[in-house]
Amino acid sequence: MKKRYLLTLVLVFVLSFNMMAGAVTLNFLEVMTSPERTNLLKEMIAEFEAANPNIEVNLISPPYEQADQKATMMLNTNQKLDVVEVRDYTIKQFVNNGKLLDLTDYYANWEGDQTLSNVAKTASTIVENTPYIVPQSIFIKALFVRDDILAEHGINYAPKTFSELIEISRQITDPKNNQYAFAWRGKGSEHKFSDLFASAYVKEIKDGEFIYSEDETFFTDENYKLGMEAYIDLFDKGVPNDGVNWGFNEQVNGFVSGVTPFLIQDPDAVPLIDKMLGADKYSVVPVPVGPYGHSYLDFGFIGLGIPSYSENKEEAWKFMTWLLSAEKNGYFNQNYGALPVHTTTFEENEYFQGEHYKAFNYEMNNTDKFIFKEYPLASSKWPGWSQIHESDMQSLLLGNKELDEVLEDWDAYWTE
């Protein structure tokens, strides 16, 4: 009995050793790091490893502020990486440097490709019309509404146009009672909010590749000026004076407090507002449209790619397609706060069938009305643009610059 027992132990040891000897370790770099998100990924990785004992996933999670720089450095020096999170801001750079694998052949045999949303498909092939990533999360904007605050002012509908938004804002704003209307964005990518508004007044953007770029701008177009005038009118009629300094937190706080019952934000605001205010205390509707019946929506995304020099490409693809399957991607984004990449998730996942996500789904499925346009992220003009735009908008709203002057400066920045 003792010999048989010892022999069994030896066999178990040998099998375990062989299994470990044949195990593959995937180095996975995330860039959108936060304690909650990292823990969510670790939880899902543990589930994958339990089902795939020959694959171990080593998650690398640098601080958020350093993550993109870390990814650039590791890829450029061919450090051991097998899966990397790629952002809309970095994908062009990584492709130009030859650091991302063309996934065309992998996509050809992946059933998940059939259920990717149109926005996700656009994200996956945004560079050279070639799939260098599998999308993981999508970010687009919708209008958050405090229906209870509007009802107190005798208004029982949400604005469908920017003109209606301005008019309702005028009606309900009462500075003496600290009642305003719109949660203004004054700091941190504030250009995306003014662009959303002003670009909707320019019909010609519909036929271009970008909202604006070095090849084509609309800043001095009379219709773009009309859109900017309307946006400034909204500030004058429905925003607290200190709104010029508001970032994301101030926007959300203004909305939750009821001071500004209109908020335009991405889906990751939903879980936060649910927690702070209560899911039944507000609604989410599509963003308003301009005078031509449509709006231009930029979209942000995160995806997973395989470094071109990875020695474990097949195992990396197996992990990626598991993590980015409709079921797992739905679970991930439900807990993370972004939009899932599969149409079937909206059909089958109860969370994304909820009232607060119908507007985002509607926008993605009505692209004749909500036209998705990207920014020229690969342009050398792009990195400095946000700060220039923010500074000029501050000067404009505070009365230190005239609109014509600002628009001419913006046109010169992009075209000269």
Secondary structure, 3 states (H helix, E strand, C coil): CHHHHHHHHHHHHHHHHHHHHCCEEEEEECCCCCHHHHHHHHHHHHHHHHHCCCEEEEEECCCHHHHHHHHHHHHHCCCCCCEEEEECCCHHHHHHCCCECCCHHHHHCCHHHHHECHHHHHHHCCCCCCCCCEEEEEECCEEEECHHHHHHCCCCCCCCEHHHHHHHHHHHCEHHHCECCECCCCCCCCHHHHHHHHHCCCHHHHHCCECCCCCCCCCCCHHHHHHHHHHHHHHHHHCCHHHHHCCHHHHHHHHHHCCCCEEEECCCHHHHHHHHCCHHHCEEECCCECCCCCEEECCEEEEEECECCCCCHHHHHHHHHHHCCHHHHHHHHHHHCCECCEHHHHHHCCHHHCHHHHHHHHHHHCCCCEEECECCCCCCCHHHHHHHHHHHHHHHHCCCCCHHHHHHHHHHHHHC
